[in-house]
Amino acid sequence: MTAFLNFCRIEKGLSANSLSAYSADLSKFNLFLGDSPTIQDTEQLRRYIDYLYACKLGNRSIARHLTSLRNFYGFLMREGAIE
C-alpha cells in the first residue's frame, strides 16, 4: 500500500487530502478482508459494497472507495504483483 500511495503522490501528484482518503479507503477494505488479503470473487466485492452502505456511507463516498480499489488493483497489476 505504501508503494501505491508513493506512486499517487509522486507520479499522479495527488494532494495530501486525496492520499489520506485513499489510505483510509484501503485500510477499511483491508479490515473488511480480515485474514484473507486477496479478493476471492465478485461476490466478495458485493458484500464489501453492502458493508459500506451498512456503515451509512453516502453514494459519493462509496464511489470514492471503489475508485480507490480500482486504482490500487490497477497499480498492482501494472507492477506485476497480481495477475
C-alpha positions in Angstrom: 0.0 0.0 0.0 2.9 2.3 0.8 4.3 1.9 -2.8 0.9 2.7 -4.2 0.5 5.9 -2.1 4.0 7.0 -3.1 3.1 6.4 -6.7 0.0 8.5 -6.3 1.9 11.3 -4.6 4.9 11.4 -7.0 3.5 10.2 -10.4 -0.1 11.4 -10.1 0.6 14.5 -8.0 -2.3 13.8 -5.6 -2.9 16.2 -2.7 -2.4 15.2 0.9 -6.2 15.1 1.3 -6.5 12.7 -1.6 -3.7 10.5 -0.3 -5.3 10.5 3.2 -8.7 9.4 1.7 -7.0 6.6 -0.4 -5.2 5.4 2.6 -8.3 5.4 4.7 -10.3 3.6 2.0 -7.7 0.9 1.5 -7.3 0.4 5.3 -11.1 0.0 5.6 -11.0 -2.6 2.8 -8.1 -4.4 4.4 -10.1 -4.5 7.7 -13.1 -5.9 5.8 -10.9 -8.7 4.2 -9.6 -9.8 7.6 -7.2 -12.7 7.4 -7.6 -13.2 3.7 -5.7 -10.3 2.0 -7.0 -11.2 -1.5 -10.3 -10.8 -3.3 -11.8 -14.2 -3.9 -14.7 -13.3 -6.3 -17.1 -10.6 -7.3 -19.5 -11.7 -4.6 -16.9 -10.6 -2.0 -16.9 -7.1 -3.6 -20.7 -7.0 -3.5 -20.5 -7.8 0.2 -18.0 -5.0 0.7 -20.3 -2.6 -1.0 -23.1 -3.8 1.2 -20.8 -3.3 4.2 -20.1 0.3 3.1 -23.9 1.0 2.9 -24.3 -0.6 6.3 -21.7 1.9 7.6 -24.0 4.6 6.5 -21.7 6.0 3.8 -23.3 8.0 1.0 -23.2 7.1 -2.7 -20.3 9.5 -3.4 -18.2 8.1 -0.6 -18.8 4.6 -1.8 -17.9 5.6 -5.3 -14.6 7.0 -4.0 -13.9 3.7 -2.2 -14.4 1.8 -5.4 -12.2 4.2 -7.3 -9.5 3.8 -4.7 -9.7 0.0 -5.0 -9.8 0.1 -8.8 -6.7 2.4 -8.9 -4.9 0.2 -6.3 -5.5 -3.0 -8.1 -4.6 -1.4 -11.4 -1.3 -0.4 -9.8 -0.7 -3.9 -8.5 -1.4 -5.3 -12.0 1.0 -2.9 -13.7 3.7 -3.7 -11.2 3.2 -7.4 -11.7 2.2 -8.0 -8.1 -1.0 -9.7 -9.2 -2.5 -11.2 -12.4 
